[in-house]
Amino acid sequence: MAENRKEQILTILKEKKSVRILDLSKKLRVSRETVRKDITEMEEEGLLKKTYGGAVLDEANTETDYERRRVENEEQKSLIADRAYHFIEPGDTIYLDYGTSSYALAKKLIDFEDLTVVTNSIPIVNLLIHSPGIQLIILGGNVRKNEDSLFGTFGLNNAKEIFVDLGFFGCAGIDIKSGVTNYHMGEIEISKVMLHHSKTVILLADETKFGKSALYKTSNLDELDIVITTDVKDLEVEEEFLKYNIEIIKTEGKELND
């Protein structure tokens, strides 16, 4: 129930940019104390900023539409995809999730020979559908139009029957406290299953994702094997990540292993 309220608050904020606790209390039919508690937790998660009597949207942590987001940090995503590409070998079965970092990797796979790609991303399907060396497995489900992705019970049930060699995942944020997080519950449910069905779990996250949190948790840090990123600005943060036995591969500067 609390997670549903938080999602509603975030939806209202995206539309209005600011909200009052009194108005939310009436709209959500809960006490002001409950709304105040939700807002405090959401601020701790980096989703909004509290104001006197209400909250405003934290623009840095809101999800943008897929096409817009795909060109953001495009060079960094391409560098990350280059490094990720070298983990893939002929005969592998891989999972590519719905994020734009996974799309950047898919662009480099168009001419790959002898590869099976599992995905719930329509843009990735459209990109690879005519590649003769790639067998595509589409999980299926309901279409999320602003993300061009598939989610829901149908895709989730299919994911439960599929196991892959490598799973490549994106995120909205990665943080010591909250782990790996993203915005849409339906897609995250599929990501969770595929993460546990991947022999090797690889997170693709440029440096802007570190220290940020979105609404829904995808995984704990200790469920990751490798993080490929552009850089980690804070050395103390990097050292904290290494305590979880994660291999951190940076496209800029030297590699740092656990």
Phi, psi and omega per residue, in radians:
M1 nan -0.774 3.138
A2 -1.082 -0.707 -3.142
E3 -1.145 -0.646 3.089
N4 -1.120 -0.720 3.105
R5 -1.091 -0.759 -3.131
K6 -1.078 -0.691 3.122
E7 -1.144 -0.679 3.092
Q8 -1.136 -0.735 3.111
I9 -1.061 -0.764 -3.140
L10 -1.129 -0.684 3.104
T11 -1.101 -0.774 3.118
I12 -1.104 -0.718 3.137
L13 -1.117 -0.688 3.131
K14 -1.083 -0.557 -3.130
E15 -1.442 -0.731 -2.997
K16 -1.836 -0.263 3.132
K17 1.283 -0.404 3.065
S18 -2.609 2.669 -3.133
V19 -2.464 2.744 3.032
R20 -1.891 2.485 -3.129
I21 -1.018 -0.701 -3.137
L22 -1.071 -0.769 3.141
D23 -1.150 -0.728 3.117
L24 -1.123 -0.685 3.125
S25 -1.024 -0.753 3.120
K26 -1.213 -0.772 -3.073
K27 -1.181 -0.706 -3.103
L28 -1.560 -0.148 3.109
R29 1.048 0.786 3.036
V30 -2.333 2.953 -3.120
S31 -1.233 2.778 3.086
R32 -1.119 -0.564 3.104
E33 -1.095 -0.692 3.116
T34 -1.135 -0.783 3.123
V35 -1.107 -0.729 -3.132
R36 -1.073 -0.717 3.111
K37 -1.123 -0.759 3.110
D38 -1.041 -0.774 -3.095
I39 -1.155 -0.686 3.101
T40 -1.077 -0.786 3.125
E41 -1.130 -0.696 -3.129
M42 -1.187 -0.574 3.061
E43 -1.173 -0.711 3.103
E44 -1.088 -0.531 3.121
E45 -1.470 -0.031 3.091
G46 1.394 0.355 -3.052
L47 -1.626 -0.421 -3.104
L48 -2.701 3.071 3.059
K49 -2.151 2.264 3.117
K50 -1.254 2.508 3.002
T51 -2.216 3.041 3.109
Y52 -1.157 1.943 3.102
G53 1.450 0.151 -3.119
G54 -3.076 -2.570 -3.121
A55 -2.752 2.735 3.047
V56 -2.186 2.760 -3.123
L57 -1.249 2.351 2.985
D58 -1.524 1.679 -3.003
E59 -1.023 -0.454 -3.085
A60 -1.201 -0.346 -3.022
N61 -2.072 0.383 3.102
T62 -1.740 2.592 -3.091
E63 -1.352 2.373 3.052
T64 -1.819 2.834 3.132
D65 -1.083 2.674 -2.991
Y66 -0.980 -0.845 -3.074
E67 -1.082 -0.700 3.100
R68 -1.149 -0.783 -3.058
R69 -1.236 -0.450 -3.092
R70 -1.132 -0.514 -3.121
V71 -1.647 -0.114 3.071
E72 -1.288 2.348 -3.141
N73 0.911 0.664 -3.027
E74 -1.067 -0.693 -3.123
E75 -1.141 -0.740 3.130
Q76 -1.117 -0.723 3.131
K77 -1.115 -0.629 3.114
S78 -1.165 -0.697 3.105
L79 -1.117 -0.744 3.109
I80 -1.113 -0.736 3.136
A81 -1.103 -0.649 3.091
D82 -1.000 -0.787 -3.127
R83 -1.206 -0.697 -3.137
A84 -1.116 -0.634 -3.110
Y85 -0.967 -0.629 -3.046
H86 -1.283 -0.152 3.059
F87 -1.474 -0.229 -3.023
I88 -1.652 2.331 3.137
E89 -2.145 2.691 3.078
P90 -0.945 2.415 -3.125
G91 1.618 -0.156 -3.137
D92 -1.247 2.711 2.888
T93 -1.998 2.199 -3.078
I94 -2.202 2.727 3.020
Y95 -1.950 2.305 3.033
L96 -2.052 2.080 -3.123
D97 -1.409 -2.996 -2.926
Y98 -1.441 -0.055 -3.041
G99 -1.278 2.889 -3.121
T100 -1.278 -0.427 3.057
S101 -1.198 -0.650 3.072
S102 -1.160 -0.631 3.097
Y103 -1.097 -0.721 3.113
A104 -1.051 -0.657 3.080
L105 -1.204 -0.737 -3.139
A106 -1.019 -0.611 3.130
K107 -1.052 -0.514 -3.112
K108 -1.507 -0.095 -3.079
L109 -1.762 -0.009 -3.007
I110 -0.944 -0.700 -3.099
D111 -1.761 0.226 -3.121
F112 -1.192 2.472 3.130
E113 -1.815 2.395 3.028
D114 1.085 1.171 -3.129
L115 -2.482 2.413 3.015
T116 -1.895 2.214 -3.107
V117 -2.035 2.139 3.039
V118 -1.800 2.327 -3.108
T119 -2.746 2.807 2.970
N120 -2.137 0.403 -3.123
S121 -1.845 2.059 3.134
I122 -1.114 -0.745 3.084
P123 -1.027 -0.650 3.109
I124 -1.205 -0.693 3.069
V125 -1.034 -0.843 -3.139
N126 -1.077 -0.575 -3.113
L127 -1.271 -0.656 -2.987
L128 -1.847 -0.053 -2.974
I129 -1.097 -0.487 -3.121
H130 -1.786 0.161 3.112
S131 -1.366 2.001 -3.039
P132 -1.133 -0.464 -3.083
G133 -1.555 0.040 -3.059
I134 -2.077 2.230 2.995
Q135 -1.661 2.174 -3.103
L136 -1.753 2.350 2.994
I137 -2.107 2.052 -3.098
I138 -1.796 2.152 -3.062
L139 -1.163 -0.573 3.096
G140 1.460 3.098 3.127
G141 2.280 -2.858 3.102
N142 -1.377 2.577 -3.108
V143 -1.571 2.198 2.980
R144 -1.679 1.874 -2.860
K145 -1.226 -0.654 -3.097
N146 -1.296 -0.242 3.127
E147 -1.965 -0.142 -3.095
D148 0.939 0.739 -3.113
S149 -2.216 2.976 -3.101
L150 -2.051 2.415 -3.139
F151 -2.607 3.080 3.077
G152 1.944 3.117 -3.015
T153 -1.039 -0.709 -3.106
F154 -1.052 -0.897 3.121
G155 -1.150 -0.625 3.137
L156 -1.125 -0.751 3.117
N157 -1.123 -0.673 3.093
N158 -1.140 -0.716 -3.138
A159 -1.056 -0.587 -3.117
K160 -1.140 -0.303 -3.098
E161 -1.785 0.062 -3.020
I162 -2.096 2.372 3.111
F163 -2.220 2.455 -3.041
V164 -2.261 2.854 3.091
D165 -1.331 -0.803 -3.091
L166 -2.270 2.351 3.033
G167 -2.030 2.176 3.134
F168 -1.896 2.172 -3.032
F169 -2.241 2.515 2.989
G170 -1.797 -3.056 3.111
C171 -2.839 2.863 2.984
A172 -1.575 -0.479 3.131
G173 -2.804 2.689 3.040
I174 -2.418 2.195 -2.980
D175 -2.554 2.568 -3.135
I176 -1.013 -0.732 -3.057
K177 -1.363 -0.811 -3.008
S178 -1.710 -0.169 -3.122
G179 1.359 -2.519 3.130
V180 -1.680 2.219 -3.080
T181 -2.284 2.786 3.091
N182 -2.626 -3.038 -2.928
Y183 -1.766 -0.508 -2.965
H184 -1.981 2.122 -3.041
M185 -1.051 -0.757 -3.089
G186 -1.070 -0.774 3.128
E187 -1.197 -0.642 -3.134
I188 -1.125 -0.621 3.117
E189 -1.054 -0.699 3.091
I190 -1.218 -0.733 3.120
S191 -1.036 -0.704 -3.141
K192 -1.063 -0.762 -3.138
V193 -1.127 -0.852 -3.092
M194 -1.175 -0.516 3.082
L195 -1.105 -0.723 3.124
H196 -1.363 -0.244 3.130
H197 -1.770 0.236 3.111
S198 -1.864 2.266 3.090
K199 -1.090 -0.680 3.082
T200 -2.234 2.223 -3.106
V201 -1.830 2.118 -3.087
I202 -2.130 2.122 3.103
L203 -1.702 2.283 3.089
L204 -1.827 1.936 -3.032
A205 -2.592 1.989 3.093
D206 -1.252 2.972 -2.977
E207 -1.075 -0.386 -3.122
T208 -1.227 -0.267 -3.094
K209 -1.487 -0.281 -3.078
F210 -1.283 2.364 3.141
G211 1.433 0.080 3.141
K212 -1.899 2.703 3.094
S213 -2.358 2.452 3.004
A214 -1.883 -2.967 -2.953
L215 -1.286 -0.661 -2.989
Y216 -2.060 2.448 -3.105
K217 -1.509 2.243 3.060
T218 -1.569 -0.784 -3.101
S219 -2.802 2.822 2.936
N220 -1.368 2.803 3.140
L221 -1.123 -0.605 -3.085
D222 -1.285 -0.018 3.059
E223 -1.584 -0.088 3.133
L224 -1.632 2.540 3.027
D225 -1.733 -0.754 -3.043
I226 -2.418 2.445 2.949
V227 -2.092 2.137 3.054
I228 -1.820 2.146 -3.063
T229 -2.457 3.001 3.077
T230 -1.439 -0.713 -3.121
D231 -2.960 2.851 2.952
V232 -2.226 1.936 -2.989
K233 -1.178 -0.639 -3.039
D234 -1.697 1.986 -3.104
L235 -1.093 -0.640 3.128
E236 -1.128 -0.689 3.094
V237 -1.100 -0.766 -3.138
E238 -1.066 -0.754 3.130
E239 -1.101 -0.625 3.099
E240 -1.108 -0.718 3.119
F241 -1.108 -0.662 -3.101
L242 -1.168 -0.367 3.086
K243 -1.141 -0.348 -3.135
Y244 -1.601 0.243 3.126
N245 1.037 0.647 3.071
I246 -1.692 2.359 3.015
E247 -1.469 2.138 3.121
I248 -1.822 2.131 3.127
I249 -2.015 2.113 -3.100
K250 -1.894 2.384 3.135
T251 -1.369 -0.318 3.118
E252 -2.054 2.193 -3.095
G253 1.510 -3.031 -3.062
K254 -1.367 2.745 3.023
E255 -1.260 2.550 3.045
L256 -2.179 2.052 -3.123
N257 -1.822 2.795 -3.129
D258 -1.283 nan nan
